[in-house]
Amino acid sequence: MLDVKRLRADFDAVKKALESRGEKLNEIDKFADLDVKRRSLLAESEQLKNKRNTVSEQIARLKKEKQKRR
């Protein structure tokens, strides 16, 4: 298994090392595009989690305020 950090840091050297071993490299060229897409989706996911947490806090606060008014 290849280390993702190493691929990000030195993609060309890893690719050349794999070529010298005679490995098939059909899919490795897609790595950069897929890694960018993955990072983008992770960032989007984190933003959505943050929004969910904020809304949950607001709902809890509003419920407490409503109970205090009674």
C-alpha positions in Angstrom: 0.0 0.0 0.0 1.2 3.5 -0.8 1.4 6.2 1.7 -0.9 9.1 0.8 1.4 11.7 2.4 4.3 10.4 0.4 2.3 10.5 -2.8 1.3 14.1 -2.2 4.8 15.2 -1.3 6.7 13.4 -4.1 4.3 12.0 -6.7 6.8 11.8 -9.5 9.5 10.0 -7.6 6.9 7.4 -6.3 5.6 6.9 -9.9 9.1 6.4 -11.2 9.9 3.9 -8.5 6.8 2.0 -9.3 7.6 2.0 -13.0 11.1 0.7 -12.3 9.4 -2.3 -10.5 7.3 -3.0 -13.5 4.0 -2.1 -11.7 0.9 -1.2 -13.7 0.2 2.5 -13.4 -3.2 2.7 -15.0 -4.9 4.3 -12.1 -2.1 6.3 -10.3 -2.4 9.3 -12.6 -6.0 9.8 -11.3 -4.6 10.3 -7.8 -4.1 14.0 -7.9 -7.6 14.8 -9.2 -9.2 12.3 -6.8 -7.2 13.7 -3.9 -8.3 17.3 -4.6 -11.9 16.1 -4.9 -11.6 14.2 -1.6 -10.2 17.2 0.2 -12.9 19.4 -1.2 -15.6 17.0 0.0 -14.1 16.7 3.4 -14.1 20.5 3.8 -17.7 20.6 2.6 -18.6 17.9 5.1 -16.9 19.7 8.0 -18.8 22.9 7.1 -22.1 21.0 7.1 -21.3 19.4 10.4 -20.5 22.9 11.8 -23.8 24.2 10.5 -25.7 21.3 12.0 -24.1 21.9 15.4 -24.9 25.6 15.3 -28.5 24.9 14.4 -28.8 22.3 17.1 -27.5 24.7 19.7 -30.0 27.4 18.5 -32.9 24.9 18.8 -31.8 23.9 22.3 -31.6 27.6 23.4 -35.0 28.4 21.9 -36.6 25.4 23.6 -35.2 26.6 27.0 -36.4 30.1 26.4 -39.9 28.8 25.6 -40.0 26.7 28.8 -38.9 29.7 30.9 -41.8 31.8 29.5 -44.4 29.3 30.7 
